[in-house]
Amino acid sequence: MNVTLLGGGMITLDQLLPSLYQLQRLGRIGTIQVCSIRQDSLDRLAEAPALRRAFPGQSFIPRLESYEGVLKELPPGELVVVALPDQLHCGAVRAAIAAGQHVLCVKPLVLTVEETRVIEREARDAGMLVAIEYHKRFDDRSLMAREAYRAGRFGEFKLGTASLLEKWYYRHSNFQNWFTLDATDAFTYVGCHYVDLVAFITGLTPVEVSLYGIKDRFPNGVEGWLWTDARIIWSNGACLNVQNALGFPDAAPGSNTQGMRLYCSDGERGGWIDHSDQYRGLAWCAVKASEGQPLYSEPSPDYFQYVDRGGVGMEPVGYGYRSVEYAVARALEIKDLPLEKRRELLKTWDEAGILATPANSAYNAAVIEAARQSLARGGVPVRCP
Ligand SMILES: NC(=O)c1ccc[n+]([C@@H]2O[C@H](COP(=O)([O-])OP(=O)(O)OC[C@H]3O[C@@H](n4cnc5c(N)ncnc54)[C@H](O)[C@@H]3O)[C@@H](O)[C@H]2O)c1
C-alpha cells in the first residue's frame, strides 16, 4: 500500500513522515508522496537533519501542487494522510473518499457536525476507513485511565481542568498564514485533544460550551485568537475547564505545557485522575544548546522520540508513532476485503471506540461548532448541536 501525505508542515515533519518512514522500513507500506503548495516546506522535509539521521537512504516523492489533482491520479485502495490546515480537512477527506482512498486525518477532523455526518455517510457507503489521529488516545496512561474509569474505580467525573499551551515560537511558523480569526483559535487547534480524552476515558458526551478568547497578533500582523479559556458541560452535569494558547515561554522547559486533572466521586468518597502530560519524569540541563531547546529542559520520552536500537539510523518511539502505526495497520487490514466485509469491520471499529472515527467521535465537531459560536459572542454558553 502506497501512502500520500497531504501537507508538508510541522506535524508532518515532527510525527507523520518519520512514522511512515519507519513503517516503510519495516516493509508495511510502499512509496510515500508528500503534497504541498509550498516549495519551502518540501525542502525542509527533504533536508531535515533528524529525518536524514534516522532514515538514511529513505526519501519521499515531492508533489508541489494543491492536493486535488494528486488525489485523482491515485489507484483505489491506498492510504491518504491529511495534514492540511484545519479548514481544508473536510474538502480533502471527501475528495480522498471519492477517489477510493482510506484516510487518516489529523485532528480536528472538521469544524461542524454536518461535515462529520457527511463524511461518515460517504465513507460508510464507499466502505472506506476514515481515522482521526487523536494520538493522546495511544498514550498508555489514557488507556489505563479509560479501563479503570469504565471499571467504576473512580465513580463519576464531576470537575476537571486541562491545559495545553504551545510555545511562543509557533507564532513565527506557517500558522501566520492560516490561523486567522475566522478560521480557528487556540481551543479548536489543541483544546479538542482534552475534550476527546475526557470522552474517551469516561464515555460521557459534551452538551454545552462557552469559549472566551483573547485576540493577539502574529509577527506578520495577522490577528488570531491566540489565548482561549473553555468551559465544557457534560451529559451528567460535570464541568471541564480547558485553557489553550500559543504563548508558553520559549525559555520554559519542555516543548509545551499540558496536562489534565479530573475530580470524581461515587457519592461517598472522592476519586481523582491526574495526567502530567508535559513533565514525564525526565529533566536535564545541557552545556550545549540544541535545535532551539533551552539548556534546562524536560523532554517528553513518551510522545515522539528517536532512539538508537542498534539498527540502521534511528527508530521513532512513543504514542505519536503508535497512533500512526495503529491506523496504518487498520488500513492494511481492510484494503483488500470486499465492500460488505469492509463495512462490517468499520462498524466493529466504530463500536470499539479506540480508533477515533466520524461515527464515534462526532462530539468533537459538536464542541468546536458550539465553541466557535460562543467565541464570536464573547463566551456565552452555547448548546452542542
Ligand atoms: N497535536 C496534534 O495533533 C497536531 C499538532 C500540530 C498540527 N496538527 C494539525 O495538523 C494540521 C496541519 O498543521 P501543521 O502544524 O502541520 O501546519 P503547517 O501550517 O505547518 O502546514 C500546513 C501544510 O499544508 C500545506 N497546504 C496548504 N494548503 C494546501 C493545499 N491546498 N494542497 C496541498 N498542501 C497544502 C502547506 O503548504 C503546508 O505544508 C492542522 O489541522 C493542525 O491542527 C495537529
The ligand as a Gaussian input file, in Angstrom:
#p B3LYP/6-31G(d) Opt

LIG

0 1
 N       -1.192000      17.742000      18.209000
 C       -1.717000      17.470000      17.025000
 O       -2.444000      16.516000      16.839000
 C       -1.399000      18.392000      15.925000
 C       -0.255000      19.140000      16.046000
 C        0.030000      20.025000      15.036000
 C       -0.848000      20.148000      13.983000
 N       -1.972000      19.422000      13.903000
 C       -2.920000      19.630000      12.797000
 O       -2.250000      19.350000      11.590000
 C       -2.704000      20.235000      10.558000
 C       -1.523000      20.890000       9.917000
 O       -0.792000      21.569000      10.924000
 P        0.724000      21.969000      10.726000
 O        1.184000      22.410000      12.067000
 O        1.480000      20.895000      10.010000
 O        0.508000      23.246000       9.757000
 P        1.555000      23.952000       8.778000
 O        0.984000      25.287000       8.520000
 O        2.933000      23.828000       9.322000
 O        1.489000      23.065000       7.424000
 C        0.396000      23.066000       6.534000
 C        0.849000      22.439000       5.222000
 O       -0.275000      22.319000       4.340000
 C        0.156000      22.699000       3.032000
 N       -1.018000      23.096000       2.230000
 C       -1.870000      24.137000       2.452000
 N       -2.834000      24.147000       1.503000
 C       -2.600000      23.093000       0.671000
 C       -3.252000      22.552000      -0.471000
 N       -4.361000      23.099000      -0.979000
 N       -2.711000      21.443000      -1.062000
 C       -1.588000      20.873000      -0.568000
 N       -0.929000      21.341000       0.522000
 C       -1.429000      22.431000       1.128000
 C        1.140000      23.826000       3.283000
 O        1.952000      24.020000       2.145000
 C        1.908000      23.270000       4.473000
 O        2.926000      22.388000       4.024000
 C       -3.699000      21.193000      11.228000
 O       -5.000000      20.706000      11.014000
 C       -3.362000      21.077000      12.705000
 O       -4.464000      21.359000      13.550000
 C       -2.237000      18.508000      14.827000

